[in-house]
Structures are given as C-alpha cells and as structure tokens.
Amino acid sequence: MPIWQELSWPRIKECAEKGCVVIIPIGVIEQHGHHLPLDTDAFFAQEMARAAARRDPEILVGPTVPFGFTPSNKNFPGSISLTAGTWSALIREIVRSVHRHGFTRIALFNGHGGQVALSRATVSALQDEEGIRIVVLNWFGLVNDDMDRLFPDENMPGGRVGHAGAVETSINQFLRGELAAQGSLETHLGPQMPDFVRRVGGYVQTPREDLSPSGVMGDSTLATPEKGGELFELCVERLCEFAREYREAE
Ligand SMILES: [Zn+2]
C-alpha cells in the first residue's frame, strides 16, 4: 500500500514513471454531534483511499489534508475552519507539488460536504490558470443510491449524507466503534436552510447551531456497523474502479 509520506524519493519517482494515480484525501476537523470524532470527514477519505491502495498497488495515497472550510460549523467547540482563500491556496500548492514530480493522474478525494463547491472551483482554477487538470470526487457521491437503500427512514430535506447522522455514524461504528460512542445519539431532521430559499433551489449560509443544537443533521439512532461496513466496502470498490479507468483515460 504506497502512502506518499512513507516512501523514499526514488520510490516516489518510480511511482510517477509507472503512471500511478495519486489520491489525496481531503476533509475537515469539525463538530460531528455529541458522539462522533471531529476528524470524521478526513478519516473516512483517508481510510477509503488506503483500503483502495491495499488492493491496487498503482494507487498512491497522498498525505491527508485534515484542514477544511466549514463556516457553518465553526462555532462548535473543536471545529477548525480555514477561510476559503487560504484553503484553496493550500490545495493548489499541494497539487502543484505533486504535479511537479511528474504525476498527471491526480484526484482529490473529499469527505466534507461543506467544501464540495469550493473544491470544484479550486480544481477549475488550477486548470484555467495553471493548466493542471485534476479530478475531485466525494466518497458520498460513490454511494448516493445505497445511502437511500440502507436508510429509507432517514428523510432529510437537502443533502443526503447529512451530518453525523445514520451514514457517518454507521461508518464510524464500523471503523472505530469505541470512538463513535462518545455521547448521546441525536436526531435532527429539520431543513438545512430556510424553506423559501430551499424551494427555489437557492443557497444561503446558515450557522449550524441555529438549526440543530447538537450539530447533527439526520438520524444517528438508525446507525449500525453492518450498514457502515457495506457502505465502506462499496466506496472502496468504486474508488478502485475509478482509479483504473482514470489510469486508462487519455
Ligand atoms: Zn462529516
């Protein structure tokens, strides 16, 4: 399982010559309810990428970027939020370095719903301004339908994965049960933004504490480690498939 920071430079050079796909896990340190660890988003992306690399030696897992952009959760104790410009610059400089060493197949593998739009804008700017064309994908994008299938009773208006709800609690229970039980399992199925905005497909930034006192969006009581394991396995399989197709693409 090649992990970037564990290799010597000649081995990095070999990986570049072989045409390895570099998968860089990106996440955030932010509140995840009363019960889950703050690094959930970064940890999931990292563990999925490492599991994929255990199966496919031509995947090289980049250093995990734990710091993210989370204005909506920044007031909860423990959350660490970079400003949009800082985050975008950080990602661009990391990608620029990876690219400099001869890698042309680079993917950001994101675990944080709150930086989907910003990561896409960052990837577009890299292409537009520096001619570096990379992919960004989200682990939850790999299992959209499966989340519905496994948790049909968790009806959330807006984003499917929620926040510290059934999905993230289940995967944490599967990966690290003891850290997934730090406090009460909460349920909050209210809207993620005012109705008049949601109805027109608009967006407005809303502090999470105004919506959900625990910070949870979803129903964490529906979680099971078995369902978490199934989602994790599907993500790893599909990430491997993606990496293979990326390597073969023009
Ligand atoms: Zn999360």
Residues whose N, C-alpha, C, O or C-beta is under 5 A from the ligand:
A	BS01	ZN	T40 D41 G111
